[in-house]
Amino acid sequence: MMAEGALDPLVREMIYIAVSTANGCSYCIHSHTAAARAKGMTDAQHAELLDVIGLAGQTNHLVTAMQIPVDPEFDVGSC
């Protein structure tokens, strides 16, 4: 799964970091951050990744709490 594909290995590691953060898995956050750094992730990229994770988490909680419906143009069916 983490091998070469349509997404490059660094992007895969960064996605793994984001999902691990959402799931609260410290082990995976640390191991995939190390793997991403080994694949070339810079301090600036890591900082921006954390910014995106934080923004997405806060927005998700707010929208859920406010029960804001999905805009029709974004509704791709039930998940």
N, C-alpha and C positions, 0 to 999 in steps of 0.2 A: 504494500500500500504506500509506503514512503519512497518507493523507487521513482525513477524518472517517468514522467508522464506529461499530460497537458499542462500541469502546474509544475514549476520548477521546485527543486527540493527545499530551497529557502522559504518559498511561499507556503509549502506544505507544513514546514516546521512552525511558521508564524501562525498559521491557522490552528495548529495543534496547541500552541500556547494560548490562543484566545479561547478555545473550547475548554482547555484545562482550567483556565482562570474562571470561566463561567461555572464549571463543575466543582471548583474548589479543590483541585488535586495538586497539592504542593509538590509532590514527587514529579509529576509530569511537567509542571511549570518549570521546575529547575532543570530537568533532564532535556526538555525540548528547547529551553533557552540556551543551554550549553551546545546542543546540536545546531541550533540556528546560528550561534556565534561561530561555530566551527565551519559553517557553510557561508560565512561572510557577513552576517547581520551586523550592522554598525550600531554604535550607541544612539545615533540619531534615528535609525529605523526602529530600534527597540523602544525609544521614547515615544515615537509616533504610534507604534503599535499599542502601547499602554494607553495613550490618549484615546485611540479609537475604541479600545475595549471599555474604558471608563465611560466614554460618551454613550456607547451602545447600551451598556448596562443601565445607566441612569435613565436614558430615554425609554428603554424597555419597561423599567419599573414604573415610570411616570405614566406612560400610555396605558399600561395594564391597570394601574390604580384608577385612572380617569375613565377607563372603559371606552376609549376612543375607537370608533369603528374603522375598519380598513377602507381607505379611499378606493372607489370603484376601479380606477385605473391601475391600482396595485393588486387587486384581488385576483389571484391566480388559481382559485379554487381552494377547497379544504385540504389541509395538510395532514 
